[in-house]
Amino acid sequence: MWDLRYGVLVAQQAIPAPSTLPRPKKTGAIIRLSASSVPSADASNKKSAVQLNGLLVLAPAPDRDPQAESTPARSTILVVPLTVPATSTIAAAMGRASAGARWISTKPAPNAANQGPRGPEMSAAARKALKEMRASINASAAGNVAGAEAAFFEYFKPDNSRKAVLAAKADAAEGRVAPVEYVFTEGALGLVLPAAGAQASGPVTYSAKIVRHLLERRAVNSSMVEGGLLPALAAREDWETIALAMRTVSDLPETDTIALLSKVAAAHRRNAPTDDDSAMHIDAASSPTPALVTFVAQCVVYPFTPALQRVAVRKNIPDAANLLPVLQVLDGWIVQHTDDGALLAAAVPTSELPPLDMILAFLQPLLDASFLALLAHAPAHRLLRALAAHLEPTLALTSALEHLAGPLEPFARAAAKAQARAAENKDAAPKGDSGRDWRRKRKAAHEQAAVAVGLYQVEELVL
């Protein structure tokens, strides 16, 4: 029994061949191996293990000469009960590599040394598109990527065949996006998005159209670009593509996002007006960095690990002065959420304002990683007191409202069920018939009231 996921021998059993099986030297015997499932007696064991029966059928060859042999031909069925884990796990595979070593061939394939390492295969269309993109970039002396973009979008040109059109309609109805080959995406990014700090002898080629198209199709991850996706985009100062990457890429490291946050916060400090009128100010509109509020909102809603977030804050924002603008933005959002009884309001917050739970989850690693630095920075004391003054009443109110969760849960379920039923009825109602629908219902109600027999109503039948 082999674990094909990890390539190890899980168990083995040797059974001698029965002596009643005739095995001529020329024809041999027929061997068939199969597995049949049997119901498990233990209901709780179904989730962790599956019980099977291994069946090994040994039969004589069909072209044997029965008259030349004195013993009658017999077939044998060997049954071995098996208990197989439902899923492959590392725990079950650990320590079993040596058990199946004698069954695994370590000899290289013929001419394997001359072939070199082979990566994942690409389709012919993807290989052709990458070849044309590389040739266009190499032929351009000024870093022009127009030819590469033409070859790239020619590869994504929609297929007008009937089968392709039906598949595209089905994907669009279910909200799916056609997948893009991983190797093609990695190769295209390697051509049009150079890594941060890459030393290039010629002009640096960069195509925002190709990168954004791949990001919109959710075909990019951070490891496809050497050094990370966000540092490469930050080196090009393409903040619009950075915002798109933070919405579509799911594996951006915390170090990269906090490093960009530090850069935006530092630019915000430089562009902020000061009390000195003689100081020369920089026009904020000329800065390529986005607004601090916008970028902090993107960082707040992006998923992160608190432990890695704390390490990233200590590494990339050592100066407490750069952290103060971020804390001011978070404090303003907390005030908007908690002011005028916002916790009890049923209105949904605007899309520009992140949810309160995400704001608090993002604020906690910032304070954990830089609290001592903020204490040593005198201008931060006032902001820390303001945060405490805004959070303490909110936490007290939240603790008080938690006691109502149990008593109000049945009503919340009933309200959710009623809303879902109303939404289904609204979708099922025919369009353009709403004016006649209420008239029909009212007429039916009058007819039922006219023919109904009340509790104390007396009727007289005259013949």
Disulfide bonds with the S-S distance in Angstrom:
none
